Amino acid sequence: LRESGRYRIHLACGNPAGPLRADAEQLDLGEIPSFPLTSFHDSNFVVQVGRFVRHLREREIDVVHTHDFYTNIFGMFSAALARVPVRIASRRETEGIRSPAQRFVERRAYGLAHAVVTNAEAIREQLIREGLKPEKVVTAYNGLDLERLGAQFDLPRDAALAALNLPRDEQRRFVTIIANMFHPMKDQATFLRAARLVREAVPEAAFVLAGEGDLMEPLRALAAELGLAYDAFFLGRCKQVGALLSVSEVCVLSSKGVEGLSNSILEYMAAARPVVTTDVGGAREAVIDGETGYVVPASDEHAMANRIIELLRNPAQARAMGARGRELVGRKFSCEARLERTEELYERLLARRSISTRRGISRGMIREDV
């Protein structure tokens, strides 16, 4: 946020009890109202739309910027009813996750928006293929707070391992994946199959899976079936990402679709860790194959394993790739770069709508949860 006070920020959400609540409250934005939805097809939806429309009008909101699928639909529809001058939707995945009905409704929401922000050029290109005008779709890469992530790197290795409940064994060489376990498209199963091949070549390798979701127990069962019961560690939701990356030698993304530009990839690179990622979404916009890591075909455990083994066997090469990745993140994916790109978009759209940028602008951001 600009210290000049040019924008008055209002944050709203659907679910008020999400995992980001504490972080959101530290932003000191005042009240964070919630508009909980149960469906797009019941009377509660009408009630919540009415509440949000009144909220927008009472606060004289000039810009509504929504974050994801559900808030795109709820927020763009409500903002149009409230006649908010500037309406911005978002898209953070390519394709494969939405039903035909959901895609139809989302397209209607995009029709009510003045711009759609993506976090990868791959998503922008997908939206243009789906029929959106190129000038309406804007790419603004995710911004990463390097200082916030780096604060956890100060822990000694033993302390970090203890905090993560990982074995304090100097011989262990950790290969890490951070991805939720709610959706099979994250494809941790391929990661585990690759892990079995890696361990055969590098017996001291161990594998950390961070993320929560309904697929955790099936993945645990697969790890045991592959003979990895004592070498694969499931952390659940990890709040100490910096500590985890500080003890990891290689970091992996195994998705087989859906991804835009994974935050996990950017965190890996910010931690100066070499990345092995599948060739999905905007992965190539961050990982330069052979320079900051390796890009491998989706669902190919052999290609993934070969690259992980190569990095474990060549630690100097791995460190050099990690250093180049950190430099790239600092230059291309900083919070400052994201802020500048976002403000440029706001100012352009506000100028088109004849809203003066000399006065404070009220900007509303609505997320699915906080």
N, C-alpha and C positions, 0 to 999 in steps of 0.2 A: 504494500500500500504506500502511496506517496505521502510523505510527511507534510506536504503542503496542504493537505486536507481537501484536495480537489474533489474527491469522491467520498460520499457518505455510504458506507457499506452496510447492507442489511442481509443477514443470513437466515434462511428458512430451510426447513427439512420436512421429510415425511415421517420417518421414524425418529423420535427424540431420544431413543436409548441406544443408539449405535455406538460402535467402538471409538469413533472420533469425537465423541461429546466433550471429553475433558480437554482435548486439543483445541476444539472450537471455542470453548469458554475462555481459554487463555488469550484469545485474540481480542478480548474486551470489546465486543461488538454490541453489547447490550443483550436484550432479550432475543432468544432464538425460537421463534414460534414454530410449531409443528402442525402439519396438515395431514394426519394419517389416513391412508387409503386402504380399503379392503378389496376394491375392485374398480374397474372403470364402468361397471354396468349396474351399480346399485345406487340407492338414494344417498348413501354417505358421500359418494363422489360429487353429487350435486351440492351437498352441504359444504364440503371442503372447498369446492370451486368458489362458492359464494363467499366463504370466509376469506379466501385468498384474494379475490377481487377487491373486497372491502379493504383488506390489508394494503394492497398496492395503491389504491386510491387515497387512503388516509395518509400514507407516507409519501405520496406524490413521487412514486418511483419512476425514474426515467429510463432505466435499463434493467431488463430481466435477463439473466444468463443462467440457463439450466445446465445440469451436469451429466445426465444419463438418460436412459430410455424412459423410465417412468416419469421423471421430472420434466423431460421434454414435452411429453403429452399433457400432463397436468399444468405445467408452467406456461407453455406457449398458448394453450387454450384459454387459461385464466387471464394471462397478460393481454391477449387480444381483446377479451371482453372488457378489461379495465382500460383499454386504449393506451397501454404503455407505449411510449414513442419508439423504443428500441428493444427488439426481442431477439435473443441469441440462443440457439440450441447447440447441443454438442453430440459428437459421435466418437466412441473410443474403441470400436471393434470393426473389423472388415465385414464378414458375413458368416452365416452358418449357425447363429445362436438364436435368431428370432423366427417365429412362425410366420406364414404368409399373412395372417390377420394382423399380427403385431407390426410387420413391415408396412402394411397398408396404413395403419393408424399413425405410425411414426412419420410416414411421408406426408400425411395431412398436417402433422405438427411442424414439419420442416416448411410446409407451405405458408404457415403463419409466422415463421421466423424471418428476420431480415438477414441473418447470417447463420451458418452452421460451422462451428469450430471443431476441427479434428486435431488429434495429437500426433498424426503421422501423415506423410504424403500418400502412403499406400491407401489410407482410408479416404483421403480427399479424392483420389483417382477412382475408388470404388463408388463413392457418392455421385461423381460425375457420370460414371457408367450407368448408374441407376436413374439418371435423368435430371439431377440438379445442375443449375447453371454454374459454370466454373467460377464466375465472379462472386457467387454466394457462399462458396466453401473456402474457409481460411484455415491454414495449418498453423498451430501454435504449439510447439513442442512442450512437453511437461518440464517444469522447472524443479530442480533438486537443490535442497539446502545442504551444501557440502559441510558446513560447520556443524549443523545439527547431527548429521550422520557421523561425522568424524569424532564427536565428543566421546563416543563409546569405544574408540580405538585405544584409549589410554589404559584400558584394563590389561594387566599382564595376562599371558596365555592361560595360566592355571586358574586365575580368577574368572576369566571369561568362560572357560570350560565349566567351572563350577556353577556359575550363574545360569548357564544353559543346560545344566544337568547332563553334560557330555563327559565321557571317560577322560580322565587326565592322564593320558598315555602319550608320551613324547613321540612314539613311533607312529601314531595314527595320523593319516593325511586326509583331511576332510574335503569331500566334494559335496557342494551344497546346491539345493534347489529351493527357491522361495516361490510358492504358488498356492492359491487356494485349492481346496479339495472338494469343492462343490460341483465342479463341472468336468466331465471326462475329457473335454477338449484340451485341458492342461496336460493331459497324457503323462502323468508321473509313472504310469506303467512302463512306458518306453524307457524312462530314466532308470527304473529298477532293473529292467532287462539289460540295459547298457552297464549298469553297476556290476552285475554278475560277471560280465566280460572284463571289466576293468579290474575287479578284485583278482581274477585269475592271472592277470599280467602284473598287477601291483598289489601283492597280498596285504600290505599295510594300509591300503585305501579303506576309508569308511565314508558313509553317505548320510547326509543330513537332509531331511525333508521338513521344511517349515511351512505351515499353513493349516487351516482348520477346514472342516467340512465333512459331509456324510460319507465321502469316499475313503476316509482315513482307515477304517477297519478293513475294507476290502484290499486296500493297498498294503496294509500290514500283513494280511494273509498271503498276498502275492510275494512280498519280501521273504516270508518264511518258506514259501514253496520254492523260491529261487536259491535258498540256502543263505539268505542274508539276515536272518533273525538277529544275529549278534553284531551285524555290521551296518544296518540301516536304522537310523534314529529319527523318530517322529516327534517333532517339538510342539505341534499344534500352532496356535497363533503366536508369533514371535514378536515381542515388544523390544527386544534388544538386537535389532538387525545389525547395528554396527559391530557389536561384540561377536555375533555369529560370523560376519564376513571377515573379521580380523583373524579368525582361526581357520578360515577356509582357503584352500589353495586354488581350486577351480570352481566356477559357478556356472550353473546350467539353466536354460529354459527349454522345456521339452514340448511345448504346445504344438498341436497339429491343426490349428485354425483359430479364428476369432480375434486374435490379438491385434491391437493397434500398435502402440509402442509401449512395451512392458516397462512399468516402473522398476521391476526387479532387475532388468538388464541395466538400467541407469544406475541403480544402487550398487550393483556389482562393479560397474566401471568406476563409479565414484570412490569405491573402496580399493581401487587399483588391483582388481582381480581379473584375470583373463576369463572370457566368457565363451561357452559353447552353447549356441542357440540354434533352434530349428529355423528354417527359412519361412517364417510366417509374418504377416502384417508388415510393420515397419522395422523389423529386426535389423535389416541391412542399412537402415538410416542411422543406426547407432553403432552396430558392430561392423567394423571394416575387416572382412575376411582375410586372415593371415597377418593382420596388424594389431587389432585390439582383441582378437579372439578368432573363433571359427564359426561359420554358418554351415549347418548340415541339413540334409533333407528331413522333413517331418517323418516320424514313425520308423526311422532307420536306426535301430539300436547299435548296429555295427559301426556305422559312420560316427555316431556320437561317442561310442566307447573308444574308437581309434584316436579321436581328437583329445579326449580326456587323458588317455594313456600317454599321448605325445607330450602334453603339458606337464603331467606328473613326472615324466622321465627327463624333462628339460626345464628345471626350475628357473634357470636364468632367462630362457625364452619366455616363460610364463610371466616372470616379473616385468620384463620389458613390455610385453603386451599390456599388462595391467597398468603400467605407468602411462602408456600412450592412451589407454582408455580413460584414465582419470583426466588427462589434459583435454581430451575431446569433450568430456562432460562439462568441465569448467567453462569451456568456450562456447558450446552449442546448446547445452541443456541447463543453464543456470536459472535461478529464480528471476534474476534481473532481466535476462533475455525474454523469459515468458511474460513478465510484467510489461516490458516495453511493447511487445507484440500485441498484447491484450489491450493496452491503452490506445495504441494506434487504431485498433479496430473500433473501440468505443468512440473515439473522437471523430473518426470518419463517418460512422453511422449517425452520431448525434448531429454532426454538421448537415448531413443530408436531411435530417428531420427538423432542422432549424431550431435545435435546442442549444442555447448558449453555453459554451464551455467556460465562460468566465465565472459563472456562479458554481457553487458546489453541486455536484451531480449525485443523485441518489441511485445507487446501483444495488439491485437485489440478486443474490445468488441462491438458487434452491437446489439442494441435494436430496438424494433418496433417503439418506440417514446421516446422523452425525455421531 
